[in-house]
Amino acid sequence: MPIEKCPSLGQILLCDFRQGFKEPEMVKRRPVVVVSPQISWRPGLCTVVALSTTPPDPKRPYHCHLTLDPPPPDPWSQKEVWVKADLIMTVGFHRLDLIRGGRNPQNGKRIYYTKTLSKEQLANVRRCILSGLGLFPLTKYI
């Protein structure tokens, strides 16, 4: 079920890229990091960058390594992930969902992965985004 309200800056969500995109664009469900704050004049939209468990080859300035502690639940349960900041995208909330982690055995309520990046991790992601946009000189201001 898609999210209904603006996610937090640095929040990790699941994004569905399967509809409306064609290869070589991303065309699958993938964990993403929210990199835009809530902007009142563009309701229902936020900007995200994709996460990958595959290390880049070769590593570029728009890639950064993150350690997620705790890691997301299966099938995205890797603790070590890579930000692919050349894959920055503004998407509608209808594409975004919380990552589900099963149900609480005591009360049956659904468990959601609620990890948000630290300020330091988010700053590293923003540096990568600037590099991916060809704005590497601006990274010194973050």
Kinemage of the C-alpha trace (Angstrom):
@kinemage 1
@onewidth
@group {chain A} dominant
@subgroup {mainchain}
@vectorlist {calphas} color= white
{ca met a 1} P 0.000 0.000 0.000
{ca pro a 2} L 1.567 3.332 -1.029
{ca ile a 3} L 2.527 5.959 1.503
{ca glu a 4} L 0.089 8.827 2.036
{ca lys a 5} L 2.210 11.504 3.692
{ca cys a 6} L 5.621 12.943 2.992
{ca pro a 7} L 8.387 10.651 4.218
{ca ser a 8} L 11.222 11.873 6.391
{ca leu a 9} L 14.457 13.115 4.907
{ca gly a 10} L 16.884 10.176 4.868
{ca gln a 11} L 14.135 7.564 5.262
{ca ile a 12} L 14.602 4.260 3.460
{ca leu a 13} L 11.566 3.110 1.498
{ca leu a 14} L 10.704 0.757 -1.321
{ca cys a 15} L 10.076 2.324 -4.748
{ca asp a 16} L 8.220 0.611 -7.603
{ca phe a 17} L 9.836 1.521 -10.918
{ca arg a 18} L 8.032 -1.243 -12.855
{ca gln a 19} L 5.338 0.887 -14.485
{ca gly a 20} L 5.993 3.786 -16.833
{ca phe a 21} L 9.705 3.180 -17.276
{ca lys a 22} L 11.613 1.322 -19.978
{ca glu a 23} L 15.100 -0.146 -20.028
{ca pro a 24} L 17.794 1.140 -19.723
{ca glu a 25} L 15.857 3.039 -17.016
{ca met a 26} L 15.289 1.264 -13.733
{ca val a 27} L 12.345 -1.138 -14.139
{ca lys a 28} L 12.019 -3.004 -10.825
{ca arg a 29} L 11.205 -2.531 -7.157
{ca arg a 30} L 14.171 -1.231 -5.258
{ca pro a 31} L 15.028 0.296 -1.878
{ca val a 32} L 15.626 4.049 -2.059
{ca val a 33} L 16.655 6.884 0.252
{ca val a 34} L 14.511 10.027 0.428
{ca val a 35} L 16.811 12.993 -0.262
{ca ser a 36} L 14.339 15.889 -0.408
{ca pro a 37} L 12.561 17.490 2.523
{ca gln a 38} L 8.829 18.078 2.400
{ca ile a 39} L 8.134 20.885 -0.068
{ca ser a 40} L 4.669 22.392 0.364
{ca trp a 41} L 4.231 23.477 -3.259
{ca arg a 42} L 4.799 19.994 -4.639
{ca pro a 43} L 2.517 17.718 -2.643
{ca gly a 44} L 2.667 14.015 -3.361
{ca leu a 45} L 6.261 14.104 -4.663
{ca cys a 46} L 9.696 13.500 -3.197
{ca thr a 47} L 13.174 12.941 -4.577
{ca val a 48} L 14.938 9.630 -4.006
{ca val a 49} L 18.162 7.850 -4.911
{ca ala a 50} L 18.415 4.127 -5.462
{ca leu a 51} L 20.225 1.669 -3.200
{ca ser a 52} L 21.957 -1.412 -4.519
{ca thr a 53} L 23.615 -4.431 -2.949
{ca thr a 54} L 25.931 -4.719 -5.972
{ca pro a 55} L 29.198 -2.796 -5.574
{ca pro a 56} L 29.852 -0.453 -8.497
{ca asp a 57} L 32.567 -1.417 -10.934
{ca pro a 58} L 34.308 0.929 -11.259
{ca lys a 59} L 33.461 3.075 -8.244
{ca arg a 60} L 32.670 6.659 -9.253
{ca pro a 61} L 32.286 9.878 -7.181
{ca tyr a 62} L 28.494 9.467 -7.375
{ca his a 63} L 28.629 6.125 -5.540
{ca cys a 64} L 28.866 5.812 -1.781
{ca his a 65} L 28.868 2.872 0.560
{ca leu a 66} L 26.387 2.740 3.463
{ca thr a 67} L 26.095 0.376 6.379
{ca leu a 68} L 22.478 -0.103 7.433
{ca asp a 69} L 22.166 -1.121 11.061
{ca pro a 70} L 19.783 -2.797 11.429
{ca pro a 71} L 19.540 -4.068 7.854
{ca pro a 72} L 16.172 -4.175 6.090
{ca pro a 73} L 14.182 -7.418 6.168
{ca asp a 74} L 14.346 -10.014 3.379
{ca pro a 75} L 14.637 -9.882 0.421
{ca trp a 76} L 16.600 -6.616 0.923
{ca ser a 77} L 18.413 -7.814 4.044
{ca gln a 78} L 21.923 -6.683 3.146
{ca lys a 79} L 23.633 -4.543 5.767
{ca glu a 80} L 26.143 -3.202 3.223
{ca val a 81} L 24.577 -1.221 0.352
{ca trp a 82} L 25.649 1.275 -2.282
{ca val a 83} L 23.982 4.565 -3.139
{ca lys a 84} L 23.703 4.935 -6.904
{ca ala a 85} L 23.371 8.734 -6.932
{ca asp a 86} L 23.406 8.914 -10.714
{ca leu a 87} L 19.922 7.352 -10.387
{ca ile a 88} L 18.228 10.343 -8.743
{ca met a 89} L 14.511 10.583 -9.368
{ca thr a 90} L 11.503 12.598 -8.241
{ca val a 91} L 8.608 10.194 -7.780
{ca gly a 92} L 4.992 10.277 -6.660
{ca phe a 93} L 3.974 8.802 -3.344
{ca his a 94} L 2.011 6.155 -5.287
{ca arg a 95} L 5.392 4.532 -6.139
{ca leu a 96} L 6.654 4.497 -2.536
{ca asp a 97} L 5.933 2.019 0.215
{ca leu a 98} L 7.289 1.143 3.624
{ca ile a 99} L 9.438 -1.969 3.718
{ca arg a 100} L 7.469 -4.724 5.440
{ca gly a 101} L 9.162 -7.043 7.890
{ca gly a 102} L 6.502 -9.600 8.743
{ca arg a 103} L 4.171 -9.557 11.713
{ca asn a 104} L 4.679 -9.246 15.434
{ca pro a 105} L 4.102 -12.758 16.832
{ca gln a 106} L 2.543 -11.403 20.033
{ca asn a 107} L -0.129 -9.112 18.582
{ca gly a 108} L -0.180 -9.883 14.847
{ca lys a 109} L 0.497 -6.264 13.847
{ca arg a 110} L 2.621 -5.660 10.791
{ca ile a 111} L 6.258 -4.691 11.445
{ca tyr a 112} L 7.812 -1.995 9.222
{ca tyr a 113} L 11.455 -1.131 8.634
{ca thr a 114} L 11.845 2.470 9.812
{ca lys a 115} L 15.546 3.190 9.313
{ca thr a 116} L 16.504 6.806 8.615
{ca leu a 117} L 20.059 7.719 7.645
{ca ser a 118} L 22.218 9.649 10.096
{ca lys a 119} L 23.148 13.255 9.322
{ca glu a 120} L 26.642 12.117 8.329
{ca gln a 121} L 25.319 9.406 6.010
{ca leu a 122} L 22.864 11.862 4.427
{ca ala a 123} L 25.666 14.399 3.878
{ca asn a 124} L 27.689 11.713 2.068
{ca val a 125} L 24.672 10.864 -0.102
{ca arg a 126} L 24.212 14.547 -0.972
{ca arg a 127} L 27.874 14.814 -1.992
{ca cys a 128} L 27.340 11.863 -4.308
{ca ile a 129} L 24.235 13.475 -5.805
{ca leu a 130} L 26.151 16.660 -6.578
{ca ser a 131} L 28.873 14.590 -8.220
{ca gly a 132} L 26.269 12.696 -10.246
{ca leu a 133} L 24.899 16.014 -11.492
{ca gly a 134} L 28.373 17.234 -12.476
{ca leu a 135} L 28.433 19.718 -9.578
{ca phe a 136} L 31.368 18.212 -7.695
{ca pro a 137} L 32.854 21.642 -6.701
{ca leu a 138} L 29.751 22.288 -4.553
{ca thr a 139} L 30.425 19.255 -2.350
{ca lys a 140} L 32.730 21.321 -0.143
{ca tyr a 141} L 29.663 23.259 1.106
{ca ile a 142} L 27.922 20.201 2.557
